[in-house]
Structure formats: C-alpha cells, structure tokens
Amino acid sequence: MPRVIAVVPTYRPDEEALGHLRQIAPQVAAVVVVDDGSGEAASVILDAAEAEGAHVIRLSSNSGIAAALNAGITWALDDGADFVLTVDQDTRLPDEYVTTALDVFRRANPVTRVGIVVVDAVNGAPALPTWVSPEGLGLVPEAIQTGFVISRECLESAGLFDERLVIDCVDTEYCLRVRDSGFRIAVAKGTDIRHSIGRRAELRPFGVPLRHASGHIATYQYHSPFRRYYIARNNIDLMLRNVRKRPRWVLTVLKREMGGMIISMVSGPQRIAQVLAIGTGTLHGLARRRGMIPDWLKRLVT
C-alpha cells in the first residue's frame, strides 16, 4: 500500500480538533500536527495528540498556514511518504476518503498525470469539474487546500506552498503552479467533507439593512479586517503574476473579489478597519510586498 501521511496545521486547537485527528488517523500511516505558534494555550491538546500517536511539531511563532504545511510536508517526505494529505483542524473527512483518493490516482493514466486529488463537496456544496479526463475523472483548475492528497512526484516537481503569502490564496497559488508543472487536479467523486467556513454577517450597507422578500435580513460571508488585508494583497499579487498567461482568470478573480471587498467596506462590522486593511493590502499587493501583516496595521485592525 502507498504510504500516506496526514499533515494537520493547528492554531489554538480545541477538543473538536482532537476528535478530527482521531478520525483521520485510521486512514493514514502517520499524522503530523504542526502547531503554528499557539504557545502554552495549546499544550493540553497537543500533548493529548502526541500521546495518541501523532508527531507534533511546535513552531515558536505564528508564521501562517503555508509555513505550517511546509514544515509538516517536509517531515512527511523525510519519513517516506508516497502521498501527503493536508487537512485543516476544523475539517472532518469521510471515513474512506483516503482510499477513494488513492483509487483516483490508480485510475489516472500517465497522460492525465494527476498530481492532486481534492474533495468533491464541502458541506454539501458540490464541485463542478471544468474538464473530464479520457478515463472519466473530473478535473478542476483549483480547490480549497483542506483535503488535498498530493503525490510525492508532484511535491518534488512543483515544490512546496508559497510561505510569502502567509494564509489566504495559498491553495490557489499552489494549484496554478501545479498545473504549470504539467500536473492535473482531480476530484474524488462522491466525497463530502464538513468544514467550518467562518461566520456570516448581516448585509447593512451604511447601516441600512437589506432584506429578502421573506423579510429576513440578507447576509454575506464575513472576513475580519486582518484576513481582508491578506485577501486583498495576495489576490492582487496572484493577478499580477498571471495577467499575461491567464487573462480570463484574472478578470474572473477581479470581478469576484471586488464585490466582496466593497461589501466589507460599506456593510461592516468594523467598516473603518476594513477600509484601512483593504486599502493597505491593495497598495502592498501592487508593490509586491509579501510576508506577515505589518505590526502597526495588525494593531490597528485587531
């Protein structure tokens, strides 16, 4: 059997995260937990994970999900992994997910050259494959990182995640790079994961609630100003990297992200902080500044 090692980045994990680790463990040869600078607050959970057989790497400071993933993947490759499964701490995978993913790799022919297998649905919302391979596999241009099953060949050829992006767009950038390296991203048909997608906020542009015909106030996917900085900066960074070779993709991203940013700035909560974070992120994206959010901005928006 191929050796599959799960990499689970954590930040201030709780008992629920420990339960997810227990559910993943029977599907893989080993689990490596990479804690992203939680400090002593996470010691009880991390010690429990270690006692149950996980290998735990404790990063001294919060460096972002890309750095945490890379630390775990490097350990997994050194430990002889043929495939690496990446899973967020708040994700619950189906019990046979890894088996299903490996079957996709088995079915893929050399011409299709699958490098990553991803989930088919998140919280019941199905993926819509863009292409179908000759052997009938659904292929997508990009996907969320949690649930990635990546082959060793793909990792050695395309490299690791881009730590300069820190958090947001890390999965998108990697998918684009994997495709540029000649690999394809296939869907593990029929798999549906449970994954936390954050909070939703009421849609109140300039304080005025927008209501559905039913009378309920409309909602939107809310991201904190801290996250909005990275979303703005990293999307602009990726658009500038791909404007020549993927102009249609760039236009799609621009249209999608502008809507979310405008809503965040006019609807709140924390409208002033949202404007500051998005404005600074936009400028830093255009200037190609990468790495962690500046300390002065972090203090202002959090």
N, C-alpha and C positions, 0 to 999 in steps of 0.2 A: 504494500500500500504506500502511496506517496506520503511523505512526512509533511503534515500541515501544522503550522504553529500560529496561534492567535496572538495578535498584538492589541492590547486594550489601553489606550491612553486615559488617564483619570485626572480629575481635578476636584478636590474636596468630595470624594466618593462617599456614598451612604450605604445603608443596608440593602437597598434596592440594587445598587451596582454590584454588591457582593453576590446577590441572587443571580444576576445576569452572568457573572463569572462562572458560577456553578452550573448554569445551563449550557454554557459554551464548552466547558472542559471535556465532557464525554465525546465531543465531536472532533477533537484535535489531539495531536501528540503532546502538545505543551501549550501553556498560556503564559505570556509575559505581560505583566502590568507595568506601565510606565507612568508614574505619578508626576504631574507637571508642576512641581513646586508647591504642593498643598501644605507642607510643613507638618508640625506635630498634630494638627487637627485631624489628619487622615491616618494617624498611626494605628488606631484600633482596627480600622477596616483593612488597611494594608497588611498588618500583622496577621489578621484572620485569613486573608487571601494567600499569604505566604505559607501559613500553617496547613492550608488545604492543597498545597502543591504548586501554586503559581510562582513563577520567578518574578520578583518585584525589583524594579529599577526606580530609585527615588532621585529625581532631578532637584538640584539645590535651589533653583529659582524657576519662576513661571516663564517658559520660553515659547509657548504656543503649541498647537496640536501638531504642526509639521515636525518640529524638533522632537516631540514625544514619539510620534510614529517612527521617525528615522532611528531613534535610539532602540526602539523595540525591534524594528525590522533588521537592523544590523546584528543585534543579538540572535535573532531567529536564523538569519543566514549563516552566522558563525556556528550555530547549533545544528546545521544540516537541513534546514527547511527546504522542501521542494516547492511549497506554496506557503504564502503568508495570508492569513485572514486578518483584516483590520476591523475592529468593532468599537464604537463609542460606548462609554459606560452606561448610557441610558437607552441602549438598544437591546431588544430581545429577539433573537433569531429563531426561526423554526427548528425543530429538533433534528431534521435531516438536511439542514441547509448545506453543510459542507459536502455531504455525499452527492447532493444534487449539483453543486457547483463543479465538483470533480468530474461528474459524468459529462458536463458540458465540455470541459477540456478534452475528455476522452473522445467525444464525438466530433470535435473540431478537426478539420483536415489541415494539412500544412499550409495550404494556400490562404485559408481564412486566418490562421495564425492568431488565435485568441491569447491575449495577454492578461486580461482581467475578466472575471465573471462577477456580475453585480446582481442585486436583488430585483425581483420582478415588480414588487409593490411595496409601498411604505404606508402603513396604517390604512391599507385597503385601496389606496390610490395607485392604479396600475401604471407601469411603464409603457410607453408607446414606442416600440422599436422603429428606428428610422429605416433600417435595411434588414433583409433576410439573407443569410448566407446560403450557399449551394446545398449545405446539409440541413437546412431548415432552422438554423439558430437565429434568434432575434438579436440584432446588433444596434447599439446606441452610441451617439457621439460622446456623451459624458453622463456621469451619475454621481450621487452622493457617496462619500467615502465609506461610510459605515456599511459593512457587508462586502467590501472588496475582497475577492480571493485573487491574489496576484501570483503569477508564476515566477519562479526563480529566474528564468530566462528573461522575462520582461523587466524585472528589477535590475538585473545585471546590465541590460541593454539600455533601458530608458533612465535608469538612476532612481534616486530617492525623491521624496517630496521637497518642494522648494521652501526652505525654512525662512527665507526673506519675507514671505507672505504672512507668516505667523499663524493666522487662523483662516479667515474667510477666503474663498476661491482656491484653497489649497487643492481640493479634489478636482476642480475644473482645470486648473493648470496642469495637473498630472495627467488627466485624461487626454488633453490636447497633445502633450508631449509623448505619451504612449502611442497615440495614433501616428504622430510624426515619425516615430521609430519603427513603424510598419506593423504594429500590433492592432488587434481589434478588441472591442469591449462587448461581451455577450451577456445576455440576460439569463438568469437561472429561472426558467419558466415555472410559474406556479408558486414561487416563494413570496411570502408576505411577512415583513418584519414590523414589529412595534417599535416606534422611535419617537422620542419627545421632540416636537418641533417648536417649542417655546410658547410664549403667550400671545394672545390676540388682544388688541386694544380697540376701543370704540372709535369709530370714524367721526371726528368732530373738527372739521376744518375751521380754524379760527374760533373754536368754541361752539360752533353750530352743529348739532348732531344731524347726521344723515340717516334717514330711516328707510327700511324696506316697506313694501306695500302692506305687510303684516303689522307694521308699527314698531317692530324691533329695530334698534339702532344697528347700522352696518358696522362690521369690524374689519380689521386688517391685521396682517402679520407684523407684530411689533418687534423691533430690534432696539436695544439700548443705544445711546449715543456712542458708547465705547465700541460696540460692534459696527455701528454705522460708519465710523471712521475707517475701519478696515474694509468694509464692503465697498465704500466709495473709492478708496485708494487702490485697492487690489483689482477691482474691475477695470479701472482706467489703465492700470499697469498692463493687464492682460489684453485690453483692446489695442493699446499701442504696440504690444508685441505681435499682434495678429492682424493688424489692419490691412496689410498687403496680401497675405496669403489666405485670410478668411474674412473678406469684407462683409459678406452677408451675415456671418456670425456676429461680427462686431456691431452691425446695425441692430440685430435682434437683442443683444445684451444692452445696448444703449437705450433702446426703447423700454425694455423691461425694467432696468434699474432706475431710470429717471422717474418713472411713475412711483416706485417705492420711496425714493428719496424725497420727492415733492410732498407725498402724503405724510411722511415722518416730520418734515419741517413745518407743515401747516396744521397738522392734526394733533401733534403731541402724543403722549405727555413729554415734558421736558423740551419744549419746542426750541428755546434758545440754545440749549446744549446740543440739540440735533443739528441746528443750523451751523453752529461752531464746528462740530465734529465732521459733518458732511463737507463743509466749505474747506476745512483744513485737509481732509482726506483727498478732496478733489485736487487741491494745489499740490499736495505731496505725490499724488498719482501722476500728474502732469510732469512734475520734476523728477519722477522715477525714484522717489525716496522709498526705502523699504525698511524692514525691521520692526521693532516694537514701537507702539504708540509713544510719542514724546511724553515725558513725565509731566510737563506743565499742562498739556492737554488732558492727560489722564486725570489729573487732579481736578480740573475744571468740569469735566463731563461726568465724573463719577461722584 
